[in-house]
């Protein structure tokens, strides 16, 4: 099935979300839709899927003009969509979720269970999906849940499958699996529309790349285009994918972690006898596959989890059992891993969020009285300084884009007096332009003599920022390396390989 | 792919966590409704209430129509303003004699009665609204009301103090009595994690039976065998605000002051900033260095105190002694008032006045049209029902769900939100 969008235009009030967009998807093609957050990718796909009606333009299927009033029309025509947030009933089985809405019944209204189980098995086998039709959704990892969504579309005879930011919820291994599945689907003749803002993924999987910016198609290219070219198309200017930085000039030790062990209530060990230090003016990057204790390490350093053993000190001041507030006061700036959950209050205004851990200090408060004008002025200043795109300081922070939310957090944390910056996954989910901004600010902090600890599961980010790399595996630091270390070596350490250099260099310090 | 780019989903919080059914319902009602929906809900309830009267009254359709209109007119005259009283006043020889003979009292009587009825609803409603702002559901207005009422009553008859001071001591005692009960809830949640909804519901029973026990023993009025306390001393009675002919008393002033105080606390102080942060996002509050547990204890203490004050204004303002019926349905009414007031102090004041007016007007309505006072309860229930079902109101009046969509956007979380 060939799909063609011609001159699609969609306006929301004065905002033109899609501006005369042309797009052709050939059968058996992986067509990547690349663009920053807010470029109009999701709007376009919602138009294609019948969730929105275009103001102008046509949708052609095999050359015939078609109109989709509802998603049902789109589904019947052979278009399937896997949303970023899955539409599954957690307490139902895979098979039950797959037939939801298209239930076939036998006599007495009994469900045709057997047949659907078989067709799930059949599709699962044909595309190597490895999904058990009788498993409960709530027991399945996210990657498998996504496959259930794919099966749902395939059972409904999808010829064009729209994947909306499919990798944003996946682990690296799950991403690899997804790419293998996409190739299988492609080989079977299904077309894929792959929506993403991640350059590497798009290069890896796409046959054709269409780049959207501010609602318009700004370019169509093949995956052989370089990352820099793609990024420039996407953002509309040249982007530094790797920020330039001078060699570090490490000063005295700021953060000293000695034998730190963190356990949870069940006694499971998350961080195991970790020893490291961070000096003023250097960036220590902690690499590792997500879930190897990095999150727990950061939370323990912030006092959000108890430290079971070992010592933590900041500028010689013992903080092992300090409360989060004591640590913040001691000069720690913290950018949490999950910004919407831990870093911000979505319903609060930008102003309130910009003082979330300083509201009790002068000039924002005197006694218990809040000084609203000082809080507002702080926000106005920060919005300018950090180029936060918001309508006003009173806008709820939850309505801002991820990049702008992260800027609010950075503005707050860097605006406080601090000696140490801990940033966990600082650019997760951000688009290219925002990543550049965040990285520049982090390097700027280092150059001002702040000790910086970065935790990231993106190796690109570790290489771009770190002056020294520590690798975590199953709660232990398996080695320290300079940023010149080859990827293969880091990969080996991340998978738990023994640290051969440690003996020679003395624990890597 | 040369190098993996990883993002791992955050674990969904469990059902026992903050995204419970209760929270979703409260949030939907308190934040999903624009003010227009609330007003339309009230209008719709009045219309449906009228239809109910039409359906149940006797006589021809015309007569029924007359009854329904008469019922609402009586409700209005009994709670806000009765034109007959004004003409009666002006028919007197002079304004001076009219006032002297109590006609002015008759003019303002309905409003006064509305304020009297609204006072405990306002205080108890504030209690629920304040706790809600910190993310807690205070279903225990009743237990805290009882706690406050017991202490206020005991101090009212058990000790002898000079005028003024005695009132103040009793009011403060009422606050303390409720605060202790509220504090217990907060402390249990902070230390053991016990869910406040369960604890407050259970404490409602505990306090009701504690009251029954006390009334049968140490607090029983001498010479009585039923469950009733002695009458409080005259010095402990809340003074009338506008002379003896109008029942409105200092309790209403206390309630309004508390509404302002709660607004000020929430919006103008660091304490309120913490409470609201904890209410909206516990983990962000922790990361920002706040003690979630301490805020739970604090907010339940104040919320309990407010419900306790409601008890003290009933005892010291209108009842003057406590019996086993004194707590009425204030605990539940408080929740409806807080819901209707959308969890905000200003809204709670308006909601309490509305319900107070319904209560105040009901007796006159029954006297004039022989429609049972229970219709007022039906009206209250209908209002809350419609407020809790915004889609229904939107469908009836063909409103767009713009605000609700905005809230959904804020609440939906995703890396690319």
Interface residues (C-beta under 8 A of the other chain):
Chain A: X37 X84 X85 X142 X165 X167 X168 X169 X170 X171 X172 X173 X175 X176 X179 X197 X198 X200 X201 X204 X289 X290 X291 X302 X304 X323 X324 X325 X327 X328 X334 X336 X338 X340 X341 X342 X343 X344 X345 X346 X347 X348 X352 X356 X357 X359 X360 X365 X368 X369 X370 X372 X396 X398 X399 X401 X402 X425 X428 X429 X457 X458 X459 X460 X487
Chain B: X1 X2 X3 X4 X5 X6 X7 X8 X9 X10 X31 X267 X268 X269 X270 X271 X272 X273 X274 X276 X277 X280 X281 X283 X284 X285 X286 X287 X288 X289 X290 X291 X406 X409 X410 X411 X412 X413 X414 X415 X416 X417
